[in-house]
Amino acid sequence: MTSLPLAGIRIIDLTRIWAGPRATKLLVDMGAQVIKIEHLHHADRAKPNPTTESSQRKMNRATPFEQKHRNKISFSLDLSLDEGKTVFRDLVSISDVVIENFSAGVMDRLGLGHDNLKRIKPDLITVSMPGFGNSGPWKDYVAYGVTQEQITGLYELTGYKGGLPMKTGTNVGDPMNATHAAIATLSAIVQRLQDGQGEYVDFSQYESFSTLMFESIMNYAANGILSEREGNESNHQSPHDTYQCKGTDEWVTIAISNEEEWENLCDVIGKADMGKNTDYSSQQSRHDHREYLNDVISKFTKSKTKYEVMTLLQACGVPCTAVLNTQDLLVDEHVKDRNFIEHLEHPDGETHKYYFGSTWREKGPVTKAVRSPAPLLGEHNGYICTELLGVPNDKLDVLTKLGLFATFSDSQRF
């Protein structure tokens, strides 16, 4: 692939924290130019805030901020000032998309809502992604990934059977909402290619995340059955659990969905007769005897490493995977073989690993997903003001003295 699919598309990124920045990260990976706008006094709370350029570079390497903002360029702009709003409107006039995840109504109160911006750029696409959308009784509620997981019911289904609701082990809501928001943006771009019209996308993160619960929602809507916490068990597959292996805190998961997989599992663990036993010949019967069967399986898994168990069972078509921790993931041979870990030389002269390259592959020449590190605050002020907007030097001096482009370090403004 000689050029990326979104090459030539310019996106103004006003998002903060997690879901919005990851959505624009997906779009910049596809080739769009993404201009992240923030300001010294209104900086993204997810970023490190050291005062020198070198210390910013150093801290960026080890933060989620680096992963979510790679390939982007940064413009420090104070939107609380009228002069800042004027510069923003000028930037909108040469851009294709504006994405923000402020609370409902913030952009309108700034005078920068879609209705105002489309007068400047009639075919502008605006994606607004507050926690609960821009209408409804909850539209002004504050939302983070953890609150989305609770209010959509994920916590209610997470935890031990008969136990208390539990949080998930990592942030599920934000990255899922980010993916949906990126798809919504792509859809609006494709629609504009067809009809030449701009679009306003009212994206509710609450509604987006609720789609993760579709099985439970449909089960209740159709059958009146409320889903319950199952722990590692499953009402649809059996055996279905996590099994201890040789070593300290080493595990595999096994999930059996049909009789062929069940018989193959029994063959591998040396219990072929159990695979033929009619007492265990259906999902329900195996579920009814799950405690006994889990004990039998565990005796086998405890005698081998998690990778040995996975290799033996997968060779026979049995769904089984090792439970990997973070350290395991970073040295995983499969990840390395697919070049999911990319390397990039930073402006400080050092080469650093990026653990999340492109999640898809295309035939032909491959363009690396990671092309530049996350920018410093206002690192590209000069490029944007002079090359993109053509702001005269005398006017630039006036705006700079107003603090319009303030950064952590004066030396990096222009």
C-alpha positions as CSV (number, residue, x, y, z in Angstrom):
1,M,0.0,0.0,0.0
2,T,1.8,3.1,-1.3
3,S,-0.5,5.6,0.4
4,L,-2.8,5.4,3.4
5,P,-6.5,5.5,2.8
6,L,-7.2,8.8,4.7
7,A,-4.3,10.7,3.2
8,G,-5.5,14.2,2.4
9,I,-8.1,14.3,5.2
10,R,-7.4,16.9,8.0
11,I,-9.0,16.4,11.4
12,I,-9.1,18.9,14.3
13,D,-8.9,16.9,17.5
14,L,-10.4,18.5,20.6
15,T,-10.7,15.3,22.5
16,R,-9.3,14.4,25.9
17,I,-8.3,11.5,28.1
18,W,-9.1,8.1,26.5
19,A,-12.0,7.4,24.1
20,G,-11.7,10.4,21.9
21,P,-7.9,10.4,21.6
22,R,-7.9,6.7,20.7
23,A,-10.6,7.3,18.0
24,T,-8.4,9.9,16.4
25,K,-5.4,7.7,16.8
26,L,-7.1,5.1,14.7
27,L,-7.8,7.7,12.1
28,V,-4.3,9.2,12.1
29,D,-2.9,5.6,11.7
30,M,-5.0,5.4,8.5
31,G,-3.3,8.5,7.1
32,A,-5.4,11.5,8.2
33,Q,-3.6,14.6,9.4
34,V,-4.8,15.0,13.0
35,I,-4.2,18.3,14.7
36,K,-4.5,18.0,18.5
37,I,-5.6,21.2,20.0
38,E,-5.1,22.0,23.7
39,H,-3.5,24.8,25.7
40,L,-1.2,25.2,28.6
41,H,-4.1,26.2,30.9
42,H,-6.5,23.6,29.5
43,A,-4.1,20.7,28.7
44,D,-5.2,17.1,28.3
45,R,-5.2,15.6,31.9
46,A,-3.8,12.4,30.5
47,K,-0.5,13.9,29.5
48,P,2.7,14.4,31.6
49,N,3.4,18.1,32.3
50,P,7.1,18.6,32.8
51,T,8.5,22.1,31.9
52,T,11.4,21.3,29.5
53,E,11.3,19.8,26.1
54,S,13.8,17.0,27.0
55,S,11.8,16.0,30.1
56,Q,8.5,16.0,28.1
57,R,10.1,13.7,25.5
58,K,11.4,11.4,28.2
59,M,8.0,11.2,30.1
60,N,6.0,10.8,26.9
61,R,7.8,7.5,26.1
62,A,6.3,5.7,29.1
63,T,2.8,7.0,29.2
64,P,-0.5,6.0,27.5
65,F,-0.4,9.5,26.1
66,E,2.3,8.4,23.7
67,Q,0.3,5.5,22.4
68,K,-2.9,7.5,21.9
69,H,-1.3,10.5,20.2
70,R,1.4,9.1,18.0
71,N,1.5,10.5,14.5
72,K,-0.5,13.6,15.5
73,I,0.6,17.2,15.4
74,S,0.0,19.6,18.3
75,F,-1.4,23.1,18.3
76,S,-1.6,25.1,21.6
77,L,-4.5,27.4,21.2
78,D,-6.6,29.2,23.9
79,L,-10.2,28.8,22.9
80,S,-11.4,30.9,25.9
81,L,-10.1,34.1,24.1
82,D,-12.0,35.6,21.1
83,E,-8.7,35.7,19.2
84,G,-8.3,32.0,19.8
85,K,-11.8,31.3,18.4
86,T,-11.0,33.3,15.3
87,V,-7.8,31.3,14.7
88,F,-9.8,28.1,15.3
89,R,-12.4,29.1,12.7
90,D,-9.6,29.8,10.2
91,L,-8.3,26.3,10.8
92,V,-11.8,24.8,10.4
93,S,-12.1,26.5,7.0
94,I,-9.2,24.3,5.7
95,S,-10.2,21.1,7.6
96,D,-12.5,18.2,7.0
97,V,-13.5,17.0,10.4
98,V,-13.8,18.3,14.0
99,I,-14.0,15.7,16.8
100,E,-14.7,16.6,20.4
101,N,-15.7,14.7,23.6
102,F,-16.6,17.7,25.8
103,S,-19.8,17.6,27.9
104,A,-23.0,18.3,25.9
105,G,-23.3,22.0,24.9
106,V,-19.7,23.1,25.5
107,M,-19.0,23.8,21.9
108,D,-22.2,25.7,21.4
109,R,-21.4,27.9,24.5
110,L,-18.0,28.6,22.9
111,G,-19.8,29.7,19.7
112,L,-18.1,26.8,17.9
113,G,-21.0,24.4,17.5
114,H,-21.6,22.6,14.3
115,D,-24.3,25.1,13.1
116,N,-21.8,28.0,13.4
117,L,-18.9,26.1,11.9
118,K,-20.7,24.8,8.9
119,R,-21.3,28.5,7.8
120,I,-17.5,28.6,7.5
121,K,-17.1,25.1,6.0
122,P,-20.4,23.8,4.6
123,D,-19.2,20.3,4.0
124,L,-17.6,20.1,7.5
125,I,-18.1,16.8,9.5
126,T,-18.5,17.3,13.3
127,V,-18.3,14.4,15.6
128,S,-19.5,15.1,19.1
129,M,-19.0,12.3,21.6
130,P,-20.1,13.2,25.1
131,G,-20.8,10.4,27.6
132,F,-24.5,10.3,27.2
133,G,-25.1,12.1,23.9
134,N,-26.3,15.6,23.3
135,S,-30.0,15.0,24.3
136,G,-31.9,13.2,27.0
137,P,-32.1,13.6,30.8
138,W,-28.6,12.4,31.3
139,K,-26.9,14.5,28.7
140,D,-25.1,16.7,31.3
141,Y,-23.8,13.8,33.4
142,V,-20.0,13.3,33.6
143,A,-18.8,10.0,32.3
144,Y,-15.5,8.0,32.2
145,G,-14.8,4.5,31.0
146,V,-15.4,3.1,34.5
147,T,-18.8,4.8,34.9
148,Q,-19.8,3.5,31.5
149,E,-19.0,-0.1,32.5
150,Q,-21.2,0.3,35.6
151,I,-24.2,2.0,34.1
152,T,-24.4,-0.3,31.0
153,G,-24.5,-3.4,33.2
154,L,-21.0,-4.9,32.6
155,Y,-20.1,-4.7,36.3
156,E,-23.4,-6.5,37.1
157,L,-22.2,-9.5,35.0
158,T,-18.6,-9.4,36.1
159,G,-17.5,-11.4,39.2
160,Y,-17.9,-14.8,40.9
161,K,-21.2,-16.6,40.7
162,G,-23.3,-15.5,43.7
163,G,-20.7,-12.8,44.5
164,L,-20.6,-9.0,44.3
165,P,-20.4,-7.0,41.0
166,M,-16.7,-6.4,40.1
167,K,-14.8,-4.1,37.9
168,T,-13.0,-5.5,34.8
169,G,-9.3,-5.9,34.9
170,T,-8.7,-3.1,32.4
171,N,-10.5,-0.3,30.7
172,V,-13.1,-1.8,28.3
173,G,-15.5,1.0,27.6
174,D,-13.1,3.7,26.3
175,P,-11.3,1.7,23.6
176,M,-14.6,0.2,22.4
177,N,-16.2,3.6,22.2
178,A,-13.2,4.9,20.4
179,T,-13.5,2.2,17.7
180,H,-17.2,3.0,17.2
181,A,-16.5,6.7,17.0
182,A,-13.8,6.1,14.4
183,I,-16.2,4.0,12.3
184,A,-18.9,6.8,12.6
185,T,-16.3,9.3,11.4
186,L,-15.3,7.1,8.5
187,S,-19.0,6.6,7.6
188,A,-19.5,10.4,7.5
189,I,-16.4,10.8,5.3
190,V,-17.7,8.2,2.8
191,Q,-21.1,9.8,2.8
192,R,-19.5,13.2,2.0
193,L,-17.7,11.6,-0.9
194,Q,-21.0,10.5,-2.3
195,D,-23.2,13.6,-1.8
196,G,-20.7,16.4,-1.0
197,Q,-22.6,17.3,2.2
198,G,-21.2,17.8,5.7
199,E,-22.6,15.9,8.7
200,Y,-23.2,16.3,12.4
201,V,-22.6,13.0,14.3
202,D,-24.2,12.9,17.8
203,F,-22.2,10.0,19.3
204,S,-23.4,8.7,22.7
205,Q,-20.6,6.7,24.4
206,Y,-23.3,5.2,26.7
207,E,-25.2,3.8,23.7
208,S,-22.0,2.6,22.0
209,F,-20.9,0.7,25.1
210,S,-24.4,-0.8,25.6
211,T,-24.0,-2.8,22.4
212,L,-21.5,-4.9,24.3
213,M,-24.4,-6.2,26.4
214,F,-26.5,-7.2,23.4
215,E,-26.8,-10.9,24.3
216,S,-28.0,-10.2,27.8
217,I,-30.3,-7.5,26.6
218,M,-31.9,-9.7,24.0
219,N,-32.2,-12.6,26.3
220,Y,-34.2,-10.5,28.7
221,A,-36.2,-8.8,25.9
222,A,-37.1,-12.1,24.3
223,N,-37.2,-14.5,27.2
224,G,-37.6,-12.4,30.3
225,I,-34.3,-13.9,31.7
226,L,-31.9,-11.7,33.6
227,S,-28.3,-12.7,33.1
228,E,-26.3,-13.4,36.2
229,R,-22.6,-13.5,37.1
230,E,-21.0,-16.7,36.1
231,G,-17.3,-16.3,37.0
232,N,-15.3,-18.4,34.6
233,E,-18.2,-20.7,33.9
234,S,-20.5,-20.6,30.9
235,N,-24.1,-21.8,30.4
236,H,-23.3,-22.3,26.7
237,Q,-20.0,-24.2,26.8
238,S,-18.6,-26.9,29.1
239,P,-16.0,-27.4,30.2
240,H,-15.4,-23.7,30.3
241,D,-12.9,-22.5,32.9
242,T,-9.4,-21.4,33.8
243,Y,-7.0,-24.2,34.8
244,Q,-3.8,-24.0,36.8
245,C,-0.5,-25.1,35.2
246,K,3.0,-25.9,36.3
247,G,4.7,-22.9,37.9
248,T,3.6,-19.9,40.0
249,D,0.3,-18.3,39.0
250,E,0.4,-19.9,35.5
251,W,-3.0,-20.8,33.8
252,V,-4.7,-21.8,30.7
253,T,-8.3,-21.3,29.6
254,I,-10.3,-24.1,27.9
255,A,-13.7,-23.7,26.2
256,I,-15.5,-26.7,24.7
257,S,-18.4,-26.0,22.4
258,N,-19.2,-29.4,20.9
259,E,-18.7,-33.2,21.3
260,E,-15.7,-33.4,18.9
261,E,-13.7,-30.9,20.9
262,W,-14.7,-32.7,24.1
263,E,-13.5,-36.1,22.8
264,N,-10.3,-34.6,21.5
265,L,-9.7,-33.0,24.9
266,C,-10.2,-36.3,26.7
267,D,-7.8,-38.0,24.3
268,V,-5.0,-35.5,25.0
269,I,-5.4,-35.7,28.8
270,G,-5.4,-39.5,28.7
271,K,-9.1,-40.0,29.5
272,A,-10.4,-41.3,26.2
273,D,-13.0,-43.4,28.0
274,M,-14.4,-40.3,29.6
275,G,-14.9,-38.8,26.2
276,K,-17.1,-41.8,25.2
277,N,-19.0,-41.8,28.5
278,T,-22.7,-41.0,27.8
279,D,-22.9,-39.2,31.2
280,Y,-20.8,-36.4,29.6
281,S,-22.0,-36.5,26.1
282,S,-23.8,-33.1,26.0
283,Q,-23.1,-29.6,27.1
284,Q,-25.7,-29.7,29.8
285,S,-24.5,-33.0,31.2
286,R,-20.9,-31.8,31.3
287,H,-22.1,-28.5,32.9
288,D,-23.9,-30.6,35.6
289,H,-20.7,-32.5,36.3
290,R,-18.4,-29.5,35.9
291,E,-16.8,-29.8,39.4
292,Y,-15.6,-33.4,38.8
293,L,-14.6,-32.7,35.2
294,N,-12.6,-29.6,36.2
295,D,-10.7,-31.6,38.8
296,V,-9.8,-34.2,36.2
297,I,-8.6,-31.6,33.7
298,S,-6.7,-29.7,36.3
299,K,-4.6,-32.8,37.2
300,F,-3.4,-32.8,33.6
301,T,-2.8,-29.1,33.3
302,K,-0.8,-28.9,36.6
303,S,1.7,-31.3,35.2
304,K,2.7,-29.1,32.3
305,T,3.5,-25.5,31.5
306,K,0.7,-23.3,30.1
307,Y,2.4,-23.2,26.7
308,E,2.7,-27.0,26.6
309,V,-1.0,-27.4,27.4
310,M,-1.9,-24.8,24.8
311,T,0.2,-26.4,22.1
312,L,-1.0,-30.0,22.8
313,L,-4.7,-29.0,22.8
314,Q,-4.6,-26.6,19.9
315,A,-2.9,-29.3,17.8
316,C,-6.1,-31.4,18.2
317,G,-8.5,-28.5,17.5
318,V,-9.3,-27.8,21.2
319,P,-9.8,-24.1,22.0
320,C,-7.2,-23.5,24.6
321,T,-5.0,-20.5,25.3
322,A,-2.4,-19.6,27.8
323,V,-3.3,-16.8,30.2
324,L,-0.6,-14.2,29.5
325,N,0.5,-11.4,31.8
326,T,1.9,-8.1,30.5
327,Q,5.5,-9.4,30.5
328,D,4.4,-12.4,28.5
329,L,2.8,-10.2,25.9
330,L,5.9,-8.1,25.3
331,V,8.0,-11.1,24.5
332,D,5.4,-13.2,22.7
333,E,6.8,-14.8,19.6
334,H,3.5,-14.5,17.7
335,V,3.4,-10.8,18.3
336,K,6.9,-10.4,17.2
337,D,6.4,-12.5,14.1
338,R,3.5,-10.2,12.9
339,N,5.5,-7.1,13.6
340,F,2.9,-5.8,16.0
341,I,5.8,-4.2,17.9
342,E,7.2,-1.3,15.9
343,H,10.4,0.7,16.5
344,L,10.7,4.4,16.0
345,E,13.6,6.8,16.4
346,H,12.6,9.8,18.5
347,P,13.9,13.4,18.1
348,D,16.2,12.8,21.1
349,G,18.1,10.2,19.0
350,E,16.9,7.2,20.9
351,T,14.9,4.3,19.4
352,H,11.8,3.2,21.3
353,K,9.4,0.4,21.0
354,Y,5.7,0.8,20.3
355,Y,3.7,-2.1,21.5
356,F,0.6,-1.5,19.4
357,G,1.3,-1.2,15.7
358,S,-1.4,-1.7,13.1
359,T,-4.1,-4.2,14.0
360,W,-4.7,-5.1,10.3
361,R,-2.6,-6.1,7.3
362,E,-2.9,-5.4,3.6
363,K,-1.2,-6.8,0.7
364,G,1.5,-4.8,-1.1
365,P,4.1,-2.4,0.4
366,V,3.3,-1.8,4.0
367,T,3.4,1.7,5.6
368,K,4.3,1.6,9.2
369,A,1.5,2.5,11.6
370,V,3.9,4.4,13.9
371,R,5.4,7.3,11.9
372,S,6.1,9.9,14.6
373,P,6.0,10.1,18.4
374,A,3.3,11.9,20.3
375,P,3.9,15.7,20.0
376,L,4.9,18.1,22.7
377,L,2.3,20.6,23.7
378,G,2.3,23.2,20.8
379,E,5.2,21.5,19.0
380,H,3.7,22.4,15.6
381,N,2.5,25.9,16.4
382,G,4.9,27.4,13.9
383,Y,3.9,25.0,11.1
384,I,0.2,25.5,11.6
385,C,0.3,29.3,12.0
386,T,2.6,30.1,9.2
387,E,2.3,27.3,6.6
388,L,-1.3,26.3,7.1
389,L,-2.9,29.5,8.1
390,G,-0.5,32.1,6.8
391,V,-0.7,34.3,9.8
392,P,1.6,37.4,9.2
393,N,4.5,37.8,11.5
394,D,3.3,41.0,13.1
395,K,-0.1,39.5,13.9
396,L,1.7,36.4,15.2
397,D,3.7,38.5,17.6
398,V,0.5,40.2,19.0
399,L,-1.3,36.9,19.5
400,T,1.7,35.3,21.1
401,K,2.0,38.1,23.7
402,L,-1.7,37.5,24.5
403,G,-0.7,34.0,25.6
404,L,-2.8,32.5,22.8
405,F,-0.2,29.8,22.0
406,A,1.3,29.2,25.5
407,T,3.2,25.9,26.1
408,F,5.2,24.4,28.9
409,S,8.4,25.6,27.4
410,D,8.8,29.0,25.6
411,S,11.5,27.6,23.4
412,Q,9.1,25.3,21.5
413,R,6.4,27.8,20.6
414,F,7.7,28.7,17.1
